C-alpha cells in the first residue's frame, strides 16, 4: 500500500483527463492497477532513465565531445547552451521512447483480449439465451453461462456479476464490463441487452440474433483475411527481403564507385577524357547511405507491419506485435547480403 500511494503521489502531476484516458487503456488491457499509480510509476522511470543517460553523456569525455561537435556543426553555441539543449533532447527522447513502448504493449494486450472475447462471444450469448428461456434472470443466466471453456470472457463476467449479486446495479456492472474490452461488437451487445431489459423486450431472442450476427462477423473477417493472404506475403517479402537486398547492393555499388574515383587522374580541363568518368563519382559516401538504409528500414518495417495487421485482423494496432520481427529480419538480410557482397568482391580483387 505504501509503494502504491508513493506512485500515486507522482501520478497526480498528470491532469484528470489524462488519468481517465490512462484508466481506459489499462482497463482495456486488463491491467488491474490504479491509473494514478501507473502514471507515477511511468514518470519515475522516465526520470531515472533520463538521469542515467545524462550521466553517460556528460561524464564520458569521448561521447560528450562528439555530441558537442555535432551540435556546433549546426549552431555555433557555447557549451552551457549545448548542454541544456542536449539534456532537453534526452528528456524528450526518453519520454517518447518509453511512452511508445508502454502504449504498444497495452495496445497489443488489448487486441489479444478483444480477439479472445469476440471468438467466445457467440457461444456465450447462445448459452445465456438458453438459460433465460429456462426461467433464470439475466444476472443468473450470465453467471451460469460463464463456463471455463470461454476463458477470459468467463473470468471477466463472473467478477462483474459478483458485484451485481452483492447489491450493485446490473446496468452499472454491464457498463463496466463493456469498458473492460476494446471491442465495438461487445459494447453493442451490452447496449442491446440493456435496452431489451429496460423496455421489457424478448432478451432471449435478442441474444440469439446478436449471437448469430457476431458469429457471421467473425467468419467474414476470417474469409477476408484468407482471401488477402497473397497481399500479405507480398508486403512481407518486400519489407524483409526486397528492400534490404536492394539497399545492400546500392551501398556496395557506392563503395565501389568511391574506390574507383580515387584512382582516376584529376581532369585539368572540362574537355578532358576523364571529366565524363568523374561525373559518376558518388555524391554521398557508402557509410552515409548505409545509415540512411538503416533509418529507412525502420519506417518500412513499421508501415509494413501496420498493413499486415490490417490484412490479418482489420486493425492497424494488430500490426504492432509484428514490428520487432519484421525489423529484425530486415536487418539480418541487410547484414547478410552486405557480408556476401564483401566476400564476393574480395575474391575478385
C-alpha positions in Angstrom: 0.0 0.0 0.0 2.8 2.4 0.8 4.5 1.9 -2.5 1.2 2.3 -4.4 0.4 5.6 -2.6 4.0 6.7 -3.3 3.5 6.2 -7.1 0.0 7.8 -6.9 1.6 10.9 -5.4 3.7 11.4 -8.6 0.8 10.3 -10.8 -1.2 13.3 -9.6 1.1 15.5 -11.7 -1.0 14.4 -14.7 -4.3 16.1 -15.5 -7.6 14.4 -14.7 -8.3 14.0 -18.4 -5.0 12.1 -18.9 -5.7 9.9 -15.8 -9.1 9.0 -17.3 -7.5 8.1 -20.6 -4.9 6.0 -18.9 -7.6 4.3 -16.8 -9.5 3.4 -20.0 -6.3 1.9 -21.7 -5.5 0.0 -18.5 -9.0 -1.4 -18.3 -9.0 -2.5 -22.0 -5.6 -4.2 -21.5 -6.8 -6.0 -18.3 -4.2 -4.3 -16.0 -5.7 -4.1 -12.5 -3.7 -1.1 -11.3 -4.9 2.4 -10.4 -4.3 4.9 -13.2 -2.5 7.4 -10.9 -0.1 4.7 -9.6 0.6 3.6 -13.1 1.2 7.2 -14.3 3.5 7.8 -11.3 5.5 4.6 -12.0 5.9 5.7 -15.6 7.0 9.2 -14.6 9.6 7.9 -12.2 11.0 5.5 -14.9 11.4 8.5 -17.2 13.3 10.4 -14.6 15.6 7.5 -13.7 16.4 6.7 -17.4 17.0 10.4 -18.1 19.5 10.7 -15.3 21.3 7.6 -16.4 21.6 8.8 -20.0 22.6 12.3 -18.9 25.4 10.9 -16.7 26.6 8.8 -19.6 26.6 11.7 -22.0 28.1 14.4 -19.7 30.7 12.3 -17.9 32.1 10.3 -20.8 34.6 12.7 -22.5 34.7 11.0 -25.9 30.9 10.8 -26.2 30.5 14.4 -24.9 33.0 15.7 -27.4 31.2 14.0 -30.3 27.8 15.4 -29.3 29.2 18.9 -28.7 30.9 18.9 -32.1 27.8 17.6 -33.8 25.6 20.4 -32.2 28.2 23.1 -33.1 28.1 22.0 -36.7 24.5 23.1 -36.9 24.5 26.0 -34.4 27.6 27.8 -33.0 26.6 27.9 -29.3 28.6 27.9 -26.1 29.0 24.7 -24.1 26.4 25.7 -21.4 23.7 26.2 -24.0 24.7 23.0 -25.8 24.4 21.0 -22.5 21.0 22.4 -21.8 19.8 21.5 -25.3 21.3 18.0 -25.0 19.6 17.5 -21.7 16.2 18.6 -23.0 16.7 16.3 -26.0 17.4 13.4 -23.7 14.2 14.1 -21.7 12.2 14.2 -24.9 13.7 11.0 -26.4 13.4 9.0 -23.2 9.8 10.1 -22.6 8.8 9.5 -26.2 10.5 6.1 -26.4 9.1 4.9 -23.1 5.7 6.2 -23.9 5.8 4.4 -27.3 6.9 1.1 -25.8 4.3 1.2 -23.0 1.5 2.2 -25.4 2.4 -0.5 -27.8 2.4 -3.2 -25.1 -1.0 -2.0 -23.8 -2.5 -1.9 -27.3 -1.1 -5.4 -28.1 -2.6 -6.8 -24.9 -5.9 -5.1 -25.5 -6.1 -6.5 -29.0 -5.4 -10.0 -27.7 -8.2 -9.6 -25.2 -10.5 -8.3 -27.9 -9.8 -11.3 -30.2 -10.3 -13.7 -27.3 -13.7 -12.3 -26.3 -15.0 -12.0 -29.8 -14.2 -15.6 -30.6 -16.1 -16.8 -27.5 -18.9 -14.3 -27.6 -21.4 -16.1 -29.9 -21.4 -19.4 -27.9 -21.7 -17.4 -24.7 -24.7 -15.5 -25.8 -26.4 -18.6 -27.0 -25.9 -20.2 -23.6 -27.2 -17.1 -21.8 -30.3 -17.1 -24.1 -30.9 -20.8 -23.3 -30.6 -20.0 -19.5 -33.1 -17.2 -19.8 -35.6 -19.4 -21.6 -35.2 -21.9 -18.8 -36.5 -19.2 -16.3 -33.4 -17.6 -15.0 -32.9 -13.9 -14.5 -30.3 -12.1 -16.6 -27.6 -12.0 -14.0 -28.1 -15.6 -13.1 -28.1 -16.6 -16.8 -24.8 -14.8 -17.3 -23.3 -16.4 -14.2 -24.2 -19.9 -15.1 -23.2 -19.3 -18.8 -19.7 -18.3 -17.7 -18.1 -21.7 -18.3 -14.3 -22.3 -18.0 -14.1 -23.1 -21.8 -14.9 -19.4 -22.5 -11.6 -18.4 -20.8 -11.1 -14.7 -20.4 -14.8 -13.8 -21.0 -15.9 -16.2 -18.3 -13.4 -14.7 -15.8 -14.5 -11.1 -16.5 -18.2 -11.9 -16.5 -18.0 -13.7 -13.1 -16.0 -10.9 -11.5 -18.6 -8.3 -12.6 -21.7 -10.4 -11.8 -20.5 -11.0 -8.3 -20.8 -7.3 -7.7 -24.3 -7.3 -9.1 -25.2 -10.1 -6.6 -23.8 -8.0 -3.8 -26.3 -5.2 -4.5 -24.7 -3.1 -7.2 -26.9 -2.2 -10.2 -26.7 -4.7 -13.0 -26.7 -1.9 -15.6 -23.6 -0.3 -14.0 -21.9 -3.7 -13.8 -22.6 -4.2 -17.5 -21.3 -0.8 -18.4 -18.0 -1.5 -16.5 -17.8 -4.9 -18.2 -18.1 -3.3 -21.7 -15.3 -0.9 -20.8 -13.0 -3.8 -19.9 -12.7 -4.7 -23.6 -11.9 -2.5 -26.6 -14.5 -4.3 -28.8 -17.2 -2.5 -30.6 -19.1 -5.8 -31.1 -19.1 -6.5 -27.4 -20.1 -2.9 -26.5 -23.0 -3.0 -28.9 -24.1 -6.4 -27.5 -24.1 -4.9 -23.9 -26.1 -1.9 -25.2 -28.7 -4.2 -26.8 -29.0 -6.3 -23.6 -29.6 -3.2 -21.5 -32.2 -1.8 -24.0 -34.1 -5.1 -24.2 -34.1 -5.5 -20.4 -35.3 -1.9 -19.7 -38.0 -2.0 -22.4 -39.3 -5.4 -21.5 -38.3 -7.0 -24.8 -37.5 -10.6 -25.5 -34.0 -10.8 -24.2 -33.5 -14.4 -25.3 -34.4 -13.6 -28.9 -32.2 -10.5 -28.9 -29.3 -12.6 -27.6 -29.8 -15.3 -30.2 -29.9 -12.8 -33.1 -26.9 -11.0 -31.6 -25.0 -14.3 -31.3 -25.7 -15.1 -34.9 -24.6 -11.6 -36.1 -21.3 -11.9 -34.0 -20.6 -15.3 -35.5 -21.2 -14.1 -39.1 -19.0 -11.1 -38.5 -16.2 -13.3 -37.1 -16.5 -15.7 -40.1 -16.5 -12.8 -42.6 -13.3 -11.4 -41.1 -11.6 -14.8 -41.4 -12.7 -15.2 -45.0 -11.4 -11.7 -45.9 -8.1 -12.4 -44.2 -7.7 -15.7 -46.1 -8.5 -14.1 -49.5 -5.9 -11.4 -48.9 -3.1 -13.8 -47.9 -1.2 -13.2 -51.2 -1.0 -9.5 -50.5 0.3 -10.2 -47.0 3.1 -12.4 -48.4 4.0 -9.7 -51.0 4.2 -7.0 -48.4 6.2 -9.2 -46.0 8.6 -10.2 -48.8 9.1 -6.6 -49.9 9.9 -5.4 -46.3 12.0 -8.4 -45.2 13.9 -9.4 -48.4 13.4 -7.0 -51.3 14.1 -3.7 -49.6 17.2 -4.7 -47.5 18.6 -6.6 -50.5 18.4 -3.5 -52.8 19.9 -1.3 -50.0 22.8 -3.7 -49.5 23.5 -3.8 -53.3 23.3 0.0 -53.6 25.6 0.5 -50.6 28.2 -1.8 -52.2 27.8 -0.1 -55.6 28.5 3.3 -54.0 31.5 1.8 -52.2 32.9 0.5 -55.5 32.4 3.9 -57.2 34.1 5.6 -54.3 37.1 3.3 -54.6 37.2 3.7 -58.4 37.0 7.5 -58.1 40.2 7.6 -56.0 42.2 6.0 -58.9 41.0 8.5 -61.5 43.5 11.2 -62.5 42.4 14.7 -62.0 40.8 16.4 -65.0 42.8 19.5 -66.0 40.2 20.8 -68.3 36.5 20.4 -68.9 37.2 18.6 -72.2 39.5 16.0 -70.6 38.8 12.4 -71.4 38.3 11.7 -67.7 35.8 14.5 -67.0 32.9 12.3 -68.2 34.0 9.4 -65.9 34.4 11.7 -62.9 30.7 12.7 -63.2 29.9 9.2 -62.0 31.6 9.8 -58.6 29.0 9.3 -55.9 27.7 12.4 -54.1 27.2 10.5 -50.8 29.6 8.1 -49.1 28.8 4.5 -48.6 28.7 5.0 -44.9 26.2 7.8 -45.2 24.0 5.7 -47.5 24.2 2.7 -45.0 22.8 4.8 -42.2 20.1 6.1 -44.5 19.2 2.5 -45.3 19.1 1.6 -41.5 16.7 4.6 -40.9 14.6 3.8 -44.0 14.2 0.1 -42.9 12.7 1.2 -39.6 10.0 3.3 -41.4 9.4 0.5 -44.0 9.1 -2.2 -41.3 6.6 -0.1 -39.2 4.3 0.7 -42.1 4.6 -2.9 -43.5 3.6 -4.3 -40.1 0.6 -2.0 -39.9 -0.5 -3.1 -43.4 -0.1 -6.8 -42.3 -2.2 -6.1 -39.2 -5.0 -4.5 -41.3 -5.0 -7.5 -43.7 -5.0 -10.1 -40.9 -7.3 -8.6 -38.4 -8.7 -5.4 -39.9 -6.9 -3.2 -37.3 -3.5 -1.4 -37.7 -2.8 -1.8 -34.0 -2.7 -5.6 -34.6 0.5 -4.9 -36.6 2.4 -3.6 -33.6 3.4 -7.1 -32.5 4.9 -7.8 -35.9 7.3 -4.7 -35.9 10.2 -6.4 -33.9 10.2 -9.5 -36.1 9.9 -7.6 -39.5 12.6 -5.1 -38.4 14.9 -7.8 -37.0 14.6 -10.0 -40.1 15.2 -7.0 -42.5 18.4 -6.1 -40.6 19.5 -9.7 -40.8 19.0 -9.8 -44.5 20.8 -6.4 -44.9 23.9 -7.5 -42.9 23.9 -11.0 -44.6 23.7 -9.6 -48.1 26.3 -7.0 -47.4 28.7 -9.6 -46.0 28.2 -11.9 -49.0 28.9 -9.0 -51.4 32.0 -8.1 -49.5 33.3 -11.6 -49.7 32.4 -11.7 -53.5 34.4 -8.5 -54.3 37.3 -9.6 -52.1 37.7 -12.7 -54.3 37.7 -10.6 -57.5 40.5 -8.3 -56.3 
